[in-house]
């Protein structure tokens, strides 16, 4: 367990990783790969049904087994809107395609170098993210680990900006939040709660959306490294 503040915690979505195709495109592709050609009206009905189930259940699973159950429920609801119906073999095939989503993401440019730089300097690196329980598998698939701790809202039943998820991550590493760093792309869920806990917050803002906001920002991996290096 780490006893100093040389620890950087990262958000995941929009900070460490980003989508290479949007969620709707990925879902339509999975549907068509499973059942073949579909009319636009059929796709629309299936997407609407799947979205309803996802919204109702996305925060319920606390394990990967439970998450796979959610994917099956989502697949079944969409297939029920199609002429093929929710045949068991189609449900399993579509659920597997939906749940195996790592190919829809990539590491944010510059972040691999930042993580390597921190590890080379013996800094600790951790993750605090609002994500389903499969987050560790996603990080492993994208090759951005290992991390000293992965605080996943799905597994912990606690979502940012609740300070408890930050406190849990710090406790697992023996790190005092006062002086540790947090890097995230959301002013409300990342930057504000980190500051309130005494952390050194950095808003990851490569598009410059929050220029002039007064928040401590980094627009590139090199800028982020420079900020962290300045503290020793």
Sine and cosine of phi, psi and omega as CSV:
sin_phi,cos_phi,sin_psi,cos_psi,sin_omega,cos_omega
0.00,0.00,0.64,-0.77,-0.05,-1.00
-0.99,0.13,0.63,-0.77,-0.03,-1.00
-0.90,-0.43,0.14,0.99,0.01,-1.00
-0.84,-0.54,-0.04,-1.00,-0.05,-1.00
-0.99,-0.13,0.19,0.98,0.01,-1.00
-0.98,0.18,0.89,0.45,-0.08,-1.00
-0.68,-0.74,0.72,-0.69,0.05,-1.00
-0.85,-0.53,0.85,-0.53,0.08,-1.00
-0.98,-0.18,0.63,-0.78,-0.04,-1.00
-0.85,-0.53,0.61,-0.79,0.32,-0.95
-0.94,0.33,0.27,-0.96,0.00,-1.00
-0.96,-0.26,-0.95,0.30,-0.10,-1.00
-0.90,0.44,0.87,-0.50,-0.02,-1.00
1.00,0.04,-0.14,0.99,0.00,-1.00
-0.87,-0.48,-0.90,0.44,0.05,-1.00
-1.00,0.07,-0.60,0.80,-0.02,-1.00
-0.75,-0.66,0.37,-0.93,0.04,-1.00
-0.58,-0.82,0.40,-0.92,-0.01,-1.00
-0.96,0.29,0.61,-0.80,0.13,-0.99
-0.99,-0.15,-0.25,0.97,0.18,-0.98
-0.52,-0.85,0.53,-0.85,-0.10,-0.99
-0.95,0.30,0.30,-0.95,-0.12,-0.99
-0.88,0.48,-0.65,0.76,-0.02,-1.00
-0.91,0.41,-0.69,0.73,0.02,-1.00
-0.87,0.49,-0.68,0.73,0.00,-1.00
-0.90,0.44,-0.64,0.77,-0.02,-1.00
-0.93,0.37,-0.69,0.72,0.03,-1.00
-0.88,0.48,-0.66,0.75,0.03,-1.00
-0.88,0.48,-0.69,0.72,0.01,-1.00
-0.89,0.45,-0.64,0.77,0.03,-1.00
-0.87,0.48,-0.76,0.65,-0.07,-1.00
-0.94,0.35,-0.55,0.84,0.08,-1.00
-0.91,0.41,-0.49,0.87,-0.05,-1.00
-0.99,0.12,-0.71,0.71,-0.14,-0.99
-0.90,-0.44,-0.13,0.99,0.00,-1.00
0.99,-0.12,-0.39,-0.92,-0.07,-1.00
-0.90,0.44,0.60,-0.80,0.01,-1.00
-0.68,-0.73,0.55,-0.83,0.12,-0.99
-0.96,0.28,0.43,-0.90,0.00,-1.00
-0.85,0.52,-0.62,0.78,0.00,-1.00
-0.92,0.40,-0.58,0.81,0.04,-1.00
-0.92,0.38,-0.68,0.74,0.04,-1.00
-0.87,0.50,-0.70,0.72,-0.02,-1.00
-0.88,0.48,-0.69,0.72,0.01,-1.00
-0.90,0.43,-0.69,0.73,-0.02,-1.00
-0.90,0.43,-0.69,0.72,-0.01,-1.00
-0.89,0.46,-0.66,0.75,-0.01,-1.00
-0.89,0.45,-0.69,0.72,0.00,-1.00
-0.91,0.41,-0.68,0.74,-0.01,-1.00
-0.91,0.42,-0.62,0.78,0.00,-1.00
-0.90,0.43,-0.63,0.78,0.01,-1.00
-0.89,0.46,-0.69,0.72,0.00,-1.00
-0.93,0.38,-0.64,0.77,0.02,-1.00
-0.89,0.46,-0.74,0.68,-0.02,-1.00
-0.88,0.48,-0.60,0.80,-0.03,-1.00
-0.96,0.27,-0.46,0.89,-0.16,-0.99
-0.85,-0.53,0.02,1.00,-0.16,-0.99
-0.90,0.44,-0.45,0.89,-0.02,-1.00
-0.98,-0.18,0.12,0.99,-0.05,-1.00
-0.99,0.11,-0.69,0.73,-0.07,-1.00
-0.92,0.40,0.70,-0.72,0.07,-1.00
-0.91,-0.40,-0.01,1.00,0.05,-1.00
-0.69,-0.73,0.27,-0.96,0.05,-1.00
-0.91,0.41,-0.54,0.84,0.05,-1.00
-0.88,0.47,-0.71,0.70,0.05,-1.00
-0.90,0.44,-0.60,0.80,0.03,-1.00
-0.90,0.43,-0.65,0.76,0.05,-1.00
-0.89,0.45,-0.56,0.83,0.08,-1.00
-0.89,0.46,-0.62,0.79,0.05,-1.00
-0.91,0.42,-0.69,0.72,0.02,-1.00
-0.87,0.49,-0.62,0.78,0.04,-1.00
-0.91,0.42,-0.65,0.76,0.02,-1.00
-0.90,0.43,-0.64,0.77,0.03,-1.00
-0.90,0.43,-0.71,0.70,0.01,-1.00
-0.88,0.48,-0.71,0.71,-0.03,-1.00
-0.88,0.47,-0.65,0.76,-0.02,-1.00
-0.91,0.41,-0.63,0.77,0.02,-1.00
-0.94,0.34,-0.70,0.72,-0.03,-1.00
-0.91,0.41,-0.48,0.88,0.02,-1.00
-0.90,0.45,-0.34,0.94,0.01,-1.00
-1.00,0.06,-0.08,1.00,-0.10,-0.99
-0.95,-0.30,0.36,-0.93,-0.01,-1.00
-0.85,0.53,-0.50,0.87,-0.03,-1.00
-0.95,0.32,-0.33,0.94,-0.06,-1.00
0.94,0.34,0.00,-1.00,-0.04,-1.00
-1.00,-0.04,0.93,0.37,0.07,-1.00
-0.91,0.42,0.68,-0.73,-0.08,-1.00
-0.80,0.60,-0.66,0.75,-0.04,-1.00
-0.92,0.38,-0.55,0.83,0.05,-1.00
-0.95,0.32,-0.64,0.77,0.01,-1.00
-0.86,0.51,-0.74,0.67,-0.03,-1.00
-0.90,0.43,-0.66,0.75,-0.01,-1.00
-0.91,0.42,-0.72,0.70,-0.02,-1.00
-0.93,0.36,-0.65,0.76,0.03,-1.00
-0.87,0.50,-0.66,0.75,0.01,-1.00
-0.90,0.43,-0.66,0.75,0.01,-1.00
-0.92,0.40,-0.64,0.77,0.01,-1.00
-0.93,0.38,-0.66,0.75,-0.05,-1.00
-0.97,0.25,-0.41,0.91,0.00,-1.00
-1.00,-0.03,0.94,0.34,-0.21,-0.98
-0.99,-0.13,0.05,1.00,-0.09,-1.00
-0.86,0.52,-0.54,0.84,-0.02,-1.00
-0.92,0.40,-0.24,0.97,0.02,-1.00
-0.99,0.11,-0.03,1.00,-0.07,-1.00
-0.82,-0.57,0.33,-0.94,0.15,-0.99
-0.62,-0.79,0.32,-0.95,0.08,-1.00
-0.95,0.32,0.70,-0.71,0.02,-1.00
-0.87,0.49,0.75,-0.66,0.00,-1.00
-0.79,0.61,0.76,-0.66,0.01,-1.00
0.99,-0.11,-0.37,0.93,-0.09,-1.00
-0.97,0.26,-0.54,0.84,0.07,-1.00
-0.87,0.50,-0.67,0.74,0.01,-1.00
-0.92,0.39,-0.62,0.78,0.03,-1.00
-0.88,0.47,-0.73,0.68,-0.02,-1.00
-0.89,0.45,-0.68,0.73,0.02,-1.00
-0.89,0.46,-0.65,0.76,0.01,-1.00
-0.88,0.47,-0.71,0.71,-0.01,-1.00
-0.91,0.42,-0.69,0.72,0.00,-1.00
-0.90,0.43,-0.60,0.80,0.02,-1.00
-0.90,0.44,-0.47,0.88,0.01,-1.00
-1.00,-0.06,0.16,0.99,0.03,-1.00
0.91,0.40,0.44,0.90,0.15,-0.99
-0.99,0.16,0.53,-0.85,0.14,-0.99
-0.99,0.15,0.50,-0.87,0.04,-1.00
-0.73,-0.68,0.72,-0.69,0.01,-1.00
-0.66,-0.75,0.14,-0.99,-0.03,-1.00
-0.79,-0.61,0.70,-0.72,0.15,-0.99
-0.74,-0.67,0.93,-0.36,-0.19,-0.98
-0.57,-0.82,0.58,-0.81,0.21,-0.98
-0.99,0.11,0.97,-0.23,-0.13,-0.99
-0.37,-0.93,0.45,-0.89,0.09,-1.00
-0.90,0.44,0.17,-0.98,-0.08,-1.00
-0.88,0.48,-0.28,0.96,-0.01,-1.00
-0.98,0.21,0.09,1.00,-0.03,-1.00
-0.80,0.60,-0.74,0.68,0.01,-1.00
-0.84,0.54,-0.59,0.80,0.02,-1.00
-0.92,0.39,-0.65,0.76,0.04,-1.00
-0.87,0.49,-0.74,0.67,-0.02,-1.00
-0.88,0.48,-0.64,0.77,0.03,-1.00
-0.91,0.42,-0.69,0.73,0.00,-1.00
-0.88,0.48,-0.58,0.81,-0.03,-1.00
-1.00,0.05,-0.08,1.00,0.11,-0.99
0.94,0.34,0.55,0.84,-0.03,-1.00
-0.98,-0.22,-0.03,1.00,0.02,-1.00
-1.00,0.06,-0.15,-0.99,-0.03,1.00
-0.99,0.12,0.32,-0.95,0.05,-1.00
-0.88,-0.47,0.48,-0.88,0.05,-1.00
-0.92,0.40,-0.50,0.87,0.04,-1.00
-0.40,-0.92,0.57,-0.82,0.13,-0.99
-0.84,-0.55,0.96,-0.29,0.04,-1.00
-0.99,-0.11,0.96,-0.27,-0.10,-0.99
-0.94,-0.35,0.83,-0.56,-0.07,-1.00
-0.85,0.52,-0.60,0.80,-0.02,-1.00
-0.87,0.48,-0.68,0.73,-0.01,-1.00
-0.97,0.24,-0.55,0.83,-0.09,-1.00
-1.00,-0.02,-0.18,0.98,-0.04,-1.00
0.86,0.50,0.63,0.77,-0.04,-1.00
-0.47,-0.88,0.78,-0.62,-0.08,-1.00
-0.88,-0.47,0.55,-0.83,0.15,-0.99
-0.88,0.48,0.61,-0.79,0.26,0.97
-1.00,-0.03,0.26,0.96,0.05,-1.00
-0.83,0.56,0.83,-0.56,-0.04,-1.00
-0.90,0.44,-0.33,0.94,-0.07,-1.00
-0.88,0.48,-0.55,0.84,-0.03,-1.00
-0.95,0.31,-0.56,0.83,0.09,-1.00
-0.93,0.37,-0.68,0.73,-0.02,-1.00
-0.91,0.42,-0.62,0.79,0.04,-1.00
-0.88,0.47,-0.72,0.69,-0.01,-1.00
-0.87,0.49,-0.69,0.73,0.01,-1.00
-0.90,0.43,-0.66,0.75,-0.01,-1.00
-0.89,0.45,-0.58,0.81,-0.01,-1.00
-0.91,0.41,-0.44,0.90,-0.04,-1.00
-0.96,-0.27,-0.03,1.00,-0.04,-1.00
0.92,0.38,0.43,0.90,-0.06,-1.00
-0.99,-0.16,0.72,-0.69,0.13,-0.99
-0.96,0.26,0.77,-0.64,0.01,-1.00
-0.89,0.46,-0.58,0.82,0.01,-1.00
-0.89,0.45,0.95,-0.32,0.01,-1.00
0.97,-0.23,-0.36,0.93,0.08,-1.00
-0.95,0.31,0.29,-0.96,-0.07,-1.00
-0.96,-0.27,0.50,-0.86,0.19,-0.98
-0.72,-0.70,0.75,-0.66,-0.01,-1.00
-0.87,-0.50,0.85,-0.53,0.02,-1.00
-0.40,-0.92,0.25,-0.97,-0.11,-0.99
-0.98,-0.19,0.00,1.00,-0.08,-1.00
-0.92,-0.40,0.88,-0.48,-0.01,-1.00
-0.87,0.49,-0.55,0.83,-0.07,-1.00
-1.00,0.09,-0.73,0.68,-0.09,-1.00
-1.00,0.05,-0.36,0.93,-0.07,-1.00
-0.92,-0.39,-0.89,0.45,-0.17,-0.98
-0.91,0.41,-0.79,0.62,-0.09,-1.00
-0.89,0.45,-0.76,0.65,-0.01,-1.00
-0.91,0.41,-0.56,0.83,0.04,-1.00
-0.89,0.46,-0.72,0.69,0.03,-1.00
-0.88,0.48,-0.65,0.76,-0.05,-1.00
-0.90,0.43,-0.40,0.92,0.01,-1.00
-1.00,-0.05,0.06,1.00,0.01,-1.00
1.00,0.05,0.16,0.99,0.01,-1.00
-0.99,0.17,0.32,-0.95,0.12,-0.99
-1.00,-0.01,0.97,-0.25,-0.12,-0.99
-1.00,-0.07,0.63,-0.77,0.11,-0.99
-0.80,-0.61,0.80,-0.60,0.07,-1.00
-1.00,0.04,0.88,-0.48,0.05,-1.00
-0.98,0.21,0.92,-0.40,-0.19,-0.98
-0.62,-0.79,0.90,0.44,-0.04,-1.00
-0.90,0.44,-0.42,0.91,0.00,-1.00
-1.00,0.05,-0.07,1.00,0.01,-1.00
0.94,0.35,0.43,0.90,-0.03,-1.00
-0.89,0.46,-0.48,0.88,-0.10,-0.99
-0.91,-0.42,0.43,0.90,0.08,-1.00
-0.87,0.49,0.68,-0.73,0.00,-1.00
0.99,0.14,0.09,1.00,-0.04,-1.00
-0.98,0.17,-0.28,0.96,-0.07,-1.00
1.00,0.03,-0.13,0.99,0.04,-1.00
-0.98,0.20,0.50,-0.87,0.10,-1.00
-0.95,0.32,0.87,-0.49,-0.13,-0.99
-0.82,-0.58,0.40,-0.92,0.18,-0.98
-0.71,-0.71,0.76,-0.65,-0.05,-1.00
-0.97,-0.25,-0.05,1.00,-0.01,-1.00
-0.39,-0.92,0.25,-0.97,0.05,-1.00
-0.88,0.47,-0.63,0.78,0.00,-1.00
-0.91,0.41,-0.63,0.78,0.06,-1.00
-0.90,0.43,-0.66,0.75,0.00,-1.00
-0.91,0.42,-0.69,0.72,0.05,-1.00
-0.86,0.51,-0.66,0.75,-0.02,-1.00
-0.90,0.44,-0.66,0.75,0.04,-1.00
-0.88,0.48,-0.71,0.70,-0.03,-1.00
-0.94,0.33,-0.64,0.77,0.01,-1.00
-0.89,0.45,-0.51,0.86,-0.05,-1.00
-0.91,0.41,-0.29,0.96,-0.01,-1.00
-0.99,-0.13,0.09,1.00,0.02,-1.00
0.99,-0.16,0.00,0.00,0.00,0.00
